[in-house]
Structure formats: C-alpha cells, structure tokens
Amino acid sequence: MAWNGTDFVKELGDIEKLLAFNPNQGLQEGLVKALLTKCDHSQLTAGDYCAMLEKVDHSTLTDELKTILKDSLLLRASTGTTNEGGSAIVKTPQTLVNLPAYLTKAEMMDVMQGNLYDVPHIIIRRLSALGVKSLKETTKRAAVALIVQSIMWHGKSKPSADEIYGLAQQFGLLFAAHKPSGCMVSGLKKYPHLPTDLDKDWLSRAYPKDPPSMVDLPQLFELGAQCPMRSTSKLLSSCSKKKLQPLVDKVEDRLLELFKSLLGGNWQAALQGGKESSSSGAKITFFDHVKDGNHGPGDGMQGLSKEDDPPALQQKGHAAGSGNLSLEEYEKQAMIEVEEKTKNGRNSNKQGTGQKDKNPMKKQGTGKKNKNPMKKQGTGKKNNPMKKQTTGDKDKHQTKAKKVMKKPAAKKAAEGYGCKRCRGSGCDVCENPNFAGMRHDMKQAVKQAIASCTAYGALVQQLPAKSLAGADLNIPCINLASLIQGMYAAGGYFYQMLNHVHEASPSSIGSPWRGVLYSDEVHPGNQLSSQGRKVWAVYFSFLELSPKLLSNEHHWFTLMVVRTELVQKVSAGIGQCLRLLLESMFANEFGNPEHGLALKGPSKSIRLFFTLAMTLQDGSAQKHTYSNRQDAGSRVCMLCKNIFSLRSKSSEDDVKISAKHLTWDACHQATDDELLESWERMESRHRTESKSKFQQWQQACGWSFSPHALMMSTVLRSLNVLRPASQYCFDWMHSLCSMGVLNCIILWVLEATGKAATFHDYLQLWQWPKAQKAAALHKLFSQEKMKAHRKANYIKCSASEVLAISKPLEYFLHTCCPSPDDTLAKEACLSWLEVLAILIACTLQLPPAGLLLQTVERALSLTVAAGWGDQMAPKFHWCLHFEACLSRFRCMPACWTLERKHKSVRKYGTATSNTTNFEQGLLEETNAEQLALLSSDTPFRAGPHLLQPHPVSAKVMAQLLQSNIVSESDSCNCSKECRLASGAVLHTGDVVLHHAAADNESPIPFCCGRLQWLIEVDGYVAGVVSRCEYVSHDAVKQVAKWRIAGEALSIMQVDAFLCSVVYNNNAGILTTLLPRHLCNSMA
C-alpha cells in the first residue's frame, strides 16, 4: 500500500500492544515480516527512514527484533530494493502489469472505440496520475500489449514482431517526453494486480472523479509474451533462425470476439472513426503504416447487447466472455451436434428394422427376442399356469399363523438400586431408604441442550420441500445463527476461539467472513449391508479459521442430515435441500448474516458478518448440488463452456476430453452471470419446447433442469449469495487421491517400468510418522492386489494411503528406475507427485503465482506423451482449475477433516432405532455432542500445546532428573503427542526436523532428531530429542541423510519443531524424505 513514515510508526505501536498480550516467537517474526513487506511496496523518503529508525530504537521490542528491523530498513534505504520488492529514496523502475484494471471505464471505452492516436497518450496520462515515473520492462510490455490489442479492436491487422518492437521504442520516447502535472499520489515500487488492494485514501487521490474499471483480462499476458522489448529478442527477424508460429493468432481472435460482445452496437461507431486527437506533445507515427485487417465486425454483431457499460466493467473480478464465444453460442453449437446425432440414430434404427423384415427366420421365433420358443407355452415368468396353481393351493391350505411365544419380561430388581458406584449390587448409598435411584436421561439432556439455543429462532427447523410427485415434504435443518449464538453465550472453548480469530481477522459488512459449505453422502453402520441408513450430511465453517483450526472436525457445524432415500424423492435432490437451507440462513427473519449477527458472550459481544464464499465438495456432490451432468454427460465441466463431447459407438473414441484440453488457455471459462442466464433460458424452453426437444437441450447445455433446483433460487440471486462459478472449488483430495489421478498414475508407472514387485519390497524399508497411521502399505502391491488393481485400472486404496506412499514413491523413481525407456512414464508420475506436494504445502506456504498451473499443465502433457491419453478420466481435467481456486480463495482446503467429521454421523446413525424421526433425531444427537464439546471449559490454545497431558510417571521423572532436564521441584506433565502452530501433530518416537541452532555448520537451515519425550514444565512446552549429525542432502530428490549421534539428548521449545518425516534406518544412517516447502530453503 501507499505508506509513509507515519504509517510505519502507528503500525509498530500496534504490534507492541499485540505482543504484550501474546509474546510468541512465531507471532513476532510473522508481524515483523508483514511490516517489512508493506515497506517493500512503498517509496519512502529519507525523512521517513529517520522517523522509522527512531521509533524502532524507542520501542519495547526485543533487542534481536530491533536489530533485524534496523538492519532491514538501512538495507532498503541504501539499496532501494530487496529481492522483488522494496522502495528507494531515488527514482527506480516501477512495475504495473495489469494496466486495464487501473484505467477508468471512460478510458477503457476510449481505448476500444476512440481515436487510435489517442491510445498511447491515455495510457501515459494514467500512468503519470498513478505516480509512475520510470518504466520497468514488464510495465512497458503491458502498455505495448494493450496498444497492439487496441489496433486489432480498430479492425487493423496484428503488427509483426519487428513492427511491435518499433512501436515499443516510440512509446518509450513518448513516455520520456511527457511532462507530468497534477499528480496527487506518491508512486509505488510494485502495484498490486487489482487497485482494490491499495489504500482507500490513496485511491481517492489518484482517482478524484471516476473509479478504476477493475477489468481483468488474462489474455493480454499471452499477447504481451509476443511483444519484443529488447533488440536481442528471438521474436525479431534479425535474431530468429527460423520462422516462428506465434500463439497470438488464437489469442487475438478470442479477444476480438470478447470485445465485440463488450462494445455491442457501439462497435460500428468505433470503426467510423472516433473523435479528433486531443493529445498534445509527440505523436506516434507507427499507426500511419498499420494495414487494415479482416478483424472487423460481421453481420452477427447487430444482435449483440447495446448496454453502455461492458459486462467486464460491471462485474469486478470477472472477465466477461473469456472464451471465443458466449456460453449461449456454445450451447447452440452443442445442440446442433445433439440433433445431428439423434437424426443419425433414427436413420440407423430404420435401416436395422428393414434388415429384420428381410430375415424370415425371425418371425419363426429364431430371432433374438424369441430365442426361447417355450416361453409362450407356459414356461415364462408371466404365463406359467403351474405357478398360479401352486400359489392358489398354497392359499387354500394356508393355516392360521401360530402364536409367537414371548418370554415374559424380567421382574425389576430392587427399585432403590441403580447407583453409579455399585451398579445395583448394594452399598451404603443405594441401601439408604431415601435413595430413589439415579437415571441418566440422555434424551432429556439432548432436548435441554437444543432448547437452549433459540436466539435467532428454533435451533431445529423444518424446511418445506417439494417431491417429484408434487407433494409436500419436511426437511429438518439446523439454524446456524442460533447455534453460533448458543455456543458463544456458553463462554467456553468456542467463545475464546471465536474472539481470538475475530480479533486477528475482524469481519465487517464490507469484508465479511467467507463461509464454506460441504456436502457428502455418509453410510452409517455396516458398509456392505442395506442402504437404508445412507444419508446426505451438510457441514459449514469459515475460511478465516485458518488451516490449523479447520483441520479440527469439531470446528465444522452439522447443518443437515437427510436420508438418501428421502433425497431421491425430492425434486432436484440435494440441490433443493441446499437451496432451502441457504435461503433459511440468509433470508432469516431474525437476522441476515451479511448484515451481521449480534453475538453476546459472558463478558464480551461482537458482530459477526459472513457470506457464502465456497462450495467444497467431491465431484458427485457438486453434480447433484448444481444439477449439472458432469462426467456422466456430454459437458464434463460446468465451468468450461467450450468442452463438449458426444459419445459415439461407431467412431473410435481413442482420445478423451481430458487429453484434448491440456492447458488453461484451451478452456474458456464461464462466468456467474452466464451460468445463471443459461438456467433462465432452460426455464423458458421448459415451458415452450416439446419433451424430446427439451431433453436434447438438457444434453447440449449439461443441465438436469428442475424448477426447484439451487440455480433457480431467486431469493439467493437477489441477495447475491448464489455465485456458482466464483464459489465452485474442486477438492484436490478427491481429485488426486480418492480413486483419482494418482491412483491411476501410480498403477500405470509401475506397469510401464515393471517395478511393482520391487516397490512392494522397497516400501518395507520405510517408517512413517505415527500420525499417518500407515500400516503394512507394502501389501497394497502384492501379486493378488496387483491383479485387482489391473482389473480396475487404478490402485484400490484409501486417500490417506496414497498420501502415505507418495514420498517413498518419488524417491523410488529417482533412485531405482534408471532405464531411459521409462523416462516419460517416470517424469509424468513425478510431475503429478509435485502437484500433490505443492497442494500439501499450501497450508504453510502459498506457491508463487502460476507455479501450480504450470506444473499441472506439464503433468498433463507428459501423461499424454507417455501414451495414457486414452485412459484419462475427467478428474485429470479438474486439476487445471486448482490455480484459479487458489488465487481466488488464497487457500486450498481439502476434505480430509470432513471425512473424519463423518464419524460422528456414523456413530449416532448406526445406533439410532427411531427410523420414523431419523433425520431430526440424528441432527439433535450430533449437535448436542458438538454443543457439549465447544461449550466446555477446555481452554483454547492458539500456539503449540500438548494433547491430553498427564503427570509424568516415576520412571520418566527419574530419567528426566538423570539427564538434568528438570529438577525435583518442577511441576511436570507429559504427553505422547503435541500439536504445532501449523496444526501438524508430533508423536513421541517420530523422527522430526527442527530449527538449527546459531552455531549450526551444516548447509541446510534445520537439524534432525528422534523425539523422546514431550513435557510441560511450569507452562513451558518442550520436547526432548536425541540428536543426529548431518551427512548429506539432495534438493532435487528432496532427501537428507543423518548419522545417529548416540544417546546425547537436547531439550528445545516446541516452537522449534518443523514437522515429522518419513525415514529409514540403515546401519545408523537415517534417510529422511523432506517436505517440499523445506526444500526451498536448502542450499
């Protein structure tokens, strides 16, 4: 943001106050790092640096933090830069890459429609108003790319690379000749992707009249890649050895169609010439030589929208029409294919009927339908007179049912007995004549707990749903507002946790908390028995709780549990159930969460604002939620409007959809408005089209229409809660690990290399952290199991087992598969394992922008190159959306926690016998348990802490005393496991990595040891480890080797621990497989 010395002084004072409440080392480092990051994005003067250094000297921070801050500030003042960020006292090149977002709506319209000679001056004036005084190459490239695109918008041909280079040189001269005047803001070193990330005061001064347009056009980055800025660029004819085929040919067409739809009827006026140039100063003569092209509008432009403002300028964060065509046009093309296929199918049926008539044998009973001539003579199922006769005889001779003998109920024993201590055997308490017995009425306790939460209406509500037959059904659900208020008012664990998180990330009407909705099917009881107890479970939580808190299943609220049998009777299925649930949540007569819920606690009150930001589900749940046909239909991805494929028995379907679209640019993304408008068109067709025609439209559009579906909710649309494209999040656990990509890839690579038997033996050499509960993983690759895997064409195992074998498999491919014939298969598998590693590390460290997408695209390309393209399921395609989800939500939650959450539903669903009131009883039981857990007096601990601590035994105490770790006067507790600040769990006996000491001489910044004890001495949580000596490491293979250093013990604070690792022990040498985020810090 646009900072100065005053802002720094104020922020540092706030940090001092915060550290006074919680002087945590990790918190201190994080706050200081965040403070320096803000300085990196500002240009500070010498006076600012003086004020900042004086504030650091007079602060109450530790000497170590003061030294770090002062050294960092002095470095920035002297060099003006630190890595990619930083600020300088002198003028330095500045970076602004998303130029369309910083132009106003009027300026964007002038760029698209106005005089072509004015475009460079519009860009330069805007850059000057933003405080840009010196262009970095990326900024210059963005400006030139926008000018080139403006040329094509004006119906001209795309210039060649040599011509674009000349344009770039002239633009640089024009920028240097411009004399800035009236700039009201200080320039930034690096401008964020969207202006919304800047300070409001800075924006008001930079944009005194019109606000920025917020247009986000990712296609311009592709166009910029074809704009040479240097004389040594290979794109130039003087530097290129052979003719290049630029990618921009397709990009230019996509952007052309995009802005045709944006301009509407104004396009014709733009071609007739804009207003006369009003710019002053130098003039770019390049446009005089630009030739006319064939990019002018066709006849079809007359029917486009004629709104004044383009959709991209109206809807922030979405680029309207990001593909070649709109979703409606793609649906029309798909409909033509469906009709053609239907027509061909009818013709083939007619030909087949003619062939049957020519065969006289079929009429004599030798055809397929009359294969058994005895069927009409009484041996068939329906025409068997013997069967009727037998049934009749049975009815005649049937006698009355015998009376069932029932054992009489046992007579109650002594009425007074039943105390908890003697169980009715007799004791002083129960023999007391005044003792009337003890009864633990669980049902009454549940009712009391439910009745205590009524601040925003009854806790359990009945939602009126419509069945397929049009009858009324009642679906029970939980009132989330009342549930949160009830737990908050109890003043226990939840009260402390919510206050802590809300102070760190306060909610407001402009910045509400982001709600996450999850739904899935759960099967209580025996998985192989009847499906009668199978239910749909719906959970809800908030992204602001951080990955650590979201990894605790008790922080997810159970809002709905409905039997699958009942959901199948509901029109639109679970989609209507979720529609009713969300409408009751956000259209609550007692309060709308988007306007704030007033939560009153024992000693504090807050107002919590939240909305629905994400729907996190597996593929099947998303299919039923949004009523899209997904992989079962012709449109396998709801978000990619250009992906459509019809199955044909006559053609060779040797390449699947996932193998045809291997890059993000090849997939044209639909927006929220396009998806909702598609449902509006389906509603209109449902009223006017015939049944057969409407079925064809459903196939072409990929929808299973119902007037009660979630996408038809006018209430949610009016509240802006229903945003299907923006809220859609692919769960990477199901995509990769649960009958997903890695299940297939692991089998294919072992088959290609012929190393399945070797890998079976190899896995037995490794040991896993106890938290992973990995037992006998090698049995997955026995000969019998491999036969089953080959038959299914994927590794049949759980998602956690795929996660456990991922690191050993990666090292196995690096070390045990040297054959060059296996290179493609090996590289494909390693690329997918890298995708998994990046997603796992997202909870600790977000990857650089674009890295995840680049890795996925490489993995898809290698999968096809390895010869597996004809076996790629739709889950391969889902991975292309991971980068978009990560950039949108700034996190990538997975469903590991939710699978554990199912245990509560299974526990009570298995034991429930009241099937008449099954749903409501199960909801009450699960929420009463959660109320008891979250309202308990257990203190909330934000930092690392022991799990289930207890006093140490005499034996352990003697060992600690002998090692001089504790003294006899210390109050000492211990535990077998602890939870780190990151949320990871360590167990005693694990091999762990921890921060290296200051005198560490190894080339990597961490050390290794085996965790012996976890203790808490007078509130100080520490771990005792047996140390290991560094031997070697390999950053590419992500491995480090250590030598066990004997029985020497070290005690260190739990904050120093990083994680536990997979390892093997070979003659005292530990080989540890390192997580990806630690390999980035290795030398």
CORJOGI-V164003 format. One record per helix or strand of 3 or more residues. SS is the DSSP state (A for helix, B for strand). FROM is the first residue (numbers start at 1). TO is the last residue. Records with the same first field share a line. If there is no record, write none. Layout:
SS: FROM-TO, FROM-TO
This chain:
A: 5-21, 25-40, 46-57, 63-79, 99-102, 105-113, 116-129, 137-153, 161-177, 195-197, 200-206, 219-225, 248-263, 266-271, 286-289, 299-303, 311-314, 327-358, 360-364, 373-377, 385-396, 442-451, 480-490, 493-504, 543-550, 553-555, 564-567, 574-586, 593-595, 619-626, 630-632, 657-660, 664-666, 672-688, 691-701, 710-712, 714-718, 724-727, 732-736, 741-753, 756-763, 770-772, 777-781, 783-792, 799-816, 820-841, 851-865, 869-871, 874-889, 896-911, 918-934, 954-962, 1054-1056, 1076-1079
B: 460-467, 472-478, 513-523, 534-542, 557-563, 597-600, 605-608, 610-617, 728-730, 972-975, 977-979, 985-987, 991-995, 1006-1017, 1020-1034, 1039-1053, 1057-1060, 1062-1066, 1069-1073
